Amino acid sequence: MMKNSLKTLCVLVAFAAAASAGFAQAPKIAIVDMARLFDSHYKTAEKNVVFQSEQERVKAEINRLNGEGLALQEEAQSIAEQLNNPVLSEDAKVKIQEDARAKVAQLQQKQGEMNALVQNSSESLKKRVMNFRSLLMDEIGKVAVEVAKRQGATLLMDKSGPSLLGMPAVLYYEPSLEITDAVLAEINKTRPAGTPAATTTGEEPTVSFPAAGN
């Protein structure tokens, strides 16, 4: 009987010790806003300038091709209108029709150039934007983890993205748990002299070109 009591007591003591250890190792949570850090990163501001400059260059080229296309269209219409001249000979009409078809062929070629420029430039720039975003988010994540570890956190959560159900990833947290400002301060330590710190605009590098023919 005493052996059973001692055995039970030992089990209870072991359970209590394990529970106590479990409570002692409860995770310390830190919260970070990765979207804000991306928007506020000085490299995002720098890349936005590069991407926007590239977009403006492509738009200017599209506008040039579009202007040339409109000019060809007007020339083709002007040539076609000559066919209404009742004094034209058959040979003259044939020549005018050939000229009109040539202008239409040039117009179609110009339209093809615009379509290819829009598609290729858009796809290329989108890939560059996504590659930049992926690399920078990975870089920011590493800094956030370092800051979280220095503050003794054992679990770091990003509050910026929605869950699979469309709900906020973090429904509630004590403001003292957030380390976003501390991470941003750490990021800005590597900001080159003379480079202005980005402000939170909520905007990411975007890609948009006018449709060909507009």
BELJO-V380672 format. One record per backbone hydrogen bond with DSSP energy under -0.5 kcal/mol. CO is the residue of the C=O (numbers start at 1). NH is the residue of the N-H. Records with the same first field share a line. If there is no record, write none. Layout:
CO = NH ; NH
This chain:
1 = 5
2 = 6
3 = 7
4 = 8
5 = 9
6 = 10
7 = 11
8 = 12
9 = 13
10 = 14
11 = 15
12 = 16
13 = 17
14 = 18
15 = 19
16 = 20
17 = 21
18 = 22
19 = 23
20 = 24
21 = 25
23 = 26
27 = 29
28 = 154 ; 155
30 = 157
31 = 179
32 = 34 ; 159
33 = 37
34 = 38
35 = 39
36 = 40
37 = 41
38 = 41
40 = 198
41 = 44 ; 45
42 = 46
43 = 47
44 = 48
45 = 49
46 = 50
47 = 51
48 = 52
49 = 53
50 = 54
51 = 55
52 = 56
53 = 57
54 = 58
55 = 59
56 = 60
57 = 61
58 = 62
59 = 63
60 = 64
61 = 65
62 = 66
63 = 67
64 = 68
65 = 69
66 = 70
67 = 71
68 = 72
69 = 73
70 = 74
71 = 75
72 = 76
73 = 77
74 = 78
75 = 79
76 = 80
77 = 81
78 = 82
79 = 82
80 = 83
81 = 84
82 = 85
84 = 86
85 = 88
89 = 93
90 = 94
91 = 95
92 = 96
93 = 97
94 = 98
95 = 99
96 = 100
97 = 101
98 = 102
99 = 103
100 = 104
101 = 105
102 = 106
103 = 107
104 = 108
105 = 109
106 = 110
107 = 111
108 = 112
109 = 113
110 = 114
111 = 115
112 = 116
113 = 117
114 = 118
115 = 119
116 = 120
117 = 121
118 = 122
119 = 123
120 = 124
121 = 125
122 = 126
123 = 127
124 = 128
125 = 129
126 = 130
127 = 131
128 = 132
129 = 133
130 = 134
131 = 135
132 = 136
133 = 137
134 = 138
135 = 139
136 = 140
137 = 141
138 = 142
139 = 143
140 = 144
141 = 145
142 = 146
143 = 147
144 = 148
145 = 149
146 = 150
147 = 151
148 = 153
149 = 152
155 = 30
157 = 32 ; 159
161 = 169
163 = 166
167 = 163
174 = 177
175 = 178
177 = 31
179 = 183
180 = 184
181 = 185
182 = 186
183 = 187
184 = 188
185 = 189
186 = 189
187 = 190
188 = 191
192 = 195
194 = 196
199 = 201
211 = 214
